[in-house]
Amino acid sequence: MVVSETFTLGRITLLALADSVNPCEIAVLTMVLVSILLANPRNKKKVLFAGLAFSLAVFIGYLAYGIIIIQFFKVFAEFLREGSKYVYNGLAILAMIIGALNIKDFFFYKAGSFGTEMPIFMRPKVKKIIGNITSPKSAFLIGFIVTLFLLPCTIGPYIVASGLLSELGTIGAIPWLLYYNLVFILPMIVITLIVYLGLARVEDVSGWKEKNIRKLHLIAGILLFLVGLGIILGWI
């Protein structure tokens, strides 16, 4: 199976968009901005730089995770060559399952839901770690640690995307991983700019997230389900 048949720009974009609207990503960023505001209540530039530094740390961290996932798939390169159709159909089914779990959260929401949100037991620890952020430098350094806690609620679509890209090899996949992760952190950058420019307070962003959390899960779920279905049916 040639590369052009195993992935498209549409697949990667939809997977990245589904990942980017994950509520736990927004929740973590708002905690970062609150922490930096408490430490620097009158220094908006530090809010801007801290938000961007944190987003950059997430970008770099997830790029590394993507490379690791691709290496994992390369371990089974022989199997992928002989049964690639089954593997890619398996990735499509995984996307549909994660999509269905997100859609479920629209109708029957429960905080910390398996596969779609950060587990409840992790949240106090994350909040404590983020509470140590007082500067852009600490936001960057702590950002790497926090990515580990984001994995339970964001890794699903990334596994699917990395699996689809694995046929390109590590070097060939890196530009696509860069693109995926840029889309992934885009909402974080936008939220940081909105708060910095005074268009909304951090509390407003957090309140908006809580008010629309079911809808965010629904959007992510529909996108993921469509990607999986599209791969199986050959639409994308």
C-alpha positions, 0 to 999 in steps of 0.5 A: 500500500503506497503512502498516498493511499494510507493517509491524506491531509484531511485525515491528519487535519481532522484528527488534530482538530479533534485533539485540539478541542479537548476540554482538558487541554483548555482547562490546563492552560487556564490553570497556567494563566491563573497561576501566572496572573496570581504571581504577576497581577500587573504584568500582562507580558508575563502572561503572554510569554508564559502562555506561549512558553507553556504551549511551546513545551506542549508542542515539543513534548508531543512531537517527541511522543509522536516520534516514539509512537512511530518508532513503536510502529516501526518495530512491527514494520514487517507486519505492517508491510504484510497486513497494512490493510488490517492495521489501518482498519484497526486504527480507523476502528480505534478512532471510531471508538474514541469518537463514540466515547466523546459523543457519549460524553455529550449525552452522559457526561461524567468528569474524568471519563475514560479515554476522553478526560484527565482522570480525577485522581490526577487533577489535584497533582496537576493543579499543585504542579501548575501552582509553581508556575510564576514565570515564562521559564517555569511555564516552559519547564513545567509544561513538559511535566504536565504533558504526561498528565495530558496523555490520558485524554489526548493520546488517542487521536495522536496514536491514530495519526502517528500510526497512519504516518508511520509508513513514511518513516521517522524523517518523512513523518516529522513535517506532518507531526509538526503540522499536527501539533501546531493545530493541536496547540492553536487553541492554547495560543488563541486563548493566551492572546485573548487573555493578554489583549484583554478580550476576556478574563481567564475566568471567562475562558474557564467558564466558557469551557465548563458551559460548553464541555459537552459540546466540545466532546461532541465536536471531537467525537464527530470528527474522530468518528468521521475520520475512522469511518472515512478511512474504512470507506475510502472517503479520505 
